[in-house]
Amino acid sequence: MEEKNEFIRHRNAQARGAMKDRILEIRKYNHMKQEEFAAVLGINRASVSYMESGKNDPSATTFRLICMKFHIREEWLRTGEGEMMSGPGDLLMDKLAAEYDLTPLQRRITENFLRLSSEDREDLLQKIEEIFLH
């Protein structure tokens, strides 16, 4: 059991470490000092320093603010996967996900549904209707 707990602690530390590097990358990409980055996020410079050193993870609010203020994709900031920068569609999905408290799975399903052609969306809706409403 202790080995499993140590593995989980190590894995969490690796994930946090990767996020710290991505936060630093965002700040450097925007040519900002820690004080400037902190001011945009409404936090103090020490908080930025702790996030970049890996001592602390960003709060949920700070995480969302980083994504919104700097047009960063949540998935990239969280995992490093995909593109760093979000496009207009990503910003809209961020707002919808926040407003409707979508889980990551619900968000992915919504995004994929909206990427379908209108004809494919109609076909899928008919299948769903057949399964659930008849």
N, C-alpha and C positions, 0 to 999 in steps of 0.2 A: 504494500500500500504506500509506503514511504517513497519507493521508486516512482510510482505513478504520480504522486504529488510533486516530486522533484521535476519530473518530466513536464508536468503542466506548468509549474513555475518557470521553468526554462523556456518553454514554448511561449508563454505570455510575455516573458522578458524579451524574446526575439521579436515578437509582433510589436511590442511597445517600442523597441529599439528602431524598428523599421519606420514606424510612424514618426519618431523623432527626426529621422533623416528627411522624411517627406515634408515635415513642417519647416525645417531649416531650408529645404529646397524652395519651398513656396516663398519664404521671406527673401532669400537671395535672388530668386527669379524676379521679384518685384523691387529689387535694389533698395531694400529697407533695412534700417538698423532695428535692433530689438525694440527700442523705445517707440519707433514709428509703427512697427507691426502691432505692438501692444496697444497703442492709442487707437488704431483702426478697430481693434477687437474689444476695446473697453476694458482691458485688463492691465496689470502692471508689468513692467519689464521683467521682474523676477519670475513671474508666471511663464513668460515666453522662454526664459533661460531654463527653467525646470522642464518644460516640455521638450526643448531642443536637446537637453542633456539626457532625457529619458527618465528623470526622477519622477515626473508626473505625466499622466495622460491629460489631454484637454478634457474639460467638462463637456457634457452633451451640448450645452449652449455654445461654448467656444468652438467646438467641432463644427456645429452648423454655421456659425458666423464665419469661420475660415472658408468654408465652402461657398457661402453666399457672397461675401465681400471680395473674394479673390477668384471667383468663378472656377472652383475646383470641384471635380466629381467626388462625391462621397465615397464611392467604391475605391477610387484610387487612393484617397487619403487613408481609408481604413485598411486596405489590403495591398496597395501598390499595383493592383491589376487594372488594365485598361488605360485610357487616356487621362492625363492629368487635368487638362482644362475641360470645362463643360461648355457645351453650346447652348443656344437659346432653348432648345427642347429640354435639355437637362435642367436648366434653371426653372422652367415651368414644372417639370416633374418634381423637383425639390420642393417647390411651393405646394403642389398637390399632396405629396407624400407627408409633408409636415401638417398641412391643414386637416387631412383625413387620417393621420396617424397610421400610415401604411407600414406594414412589416416589409423587410427586404424582399420576401417572396411576392407579396402583393404588388409591390412596386415593379418588380421584374415582369410579372404577368401583365400588368397594365401597360408597361412600355412595349412589350412584345405584341400585345393586342393592337396598340396604336400604330405599330410599324407595319402591320398587315395592310394589304390593299383593301379598299372598301369592299370589293367583291369577296375577298377571303374573310373579312370581318363578318360580313353578312352570312356567309356559309357557316362559320363557327357559331354565331349566335343562333342560327336555325338548329344546329346540332345540340347546343346547350338547351334550347327550348324543348326539343324532342325528348331529351333525357330527363329533364327536371320538371317540365310542366305538363307532360302527357301521361 
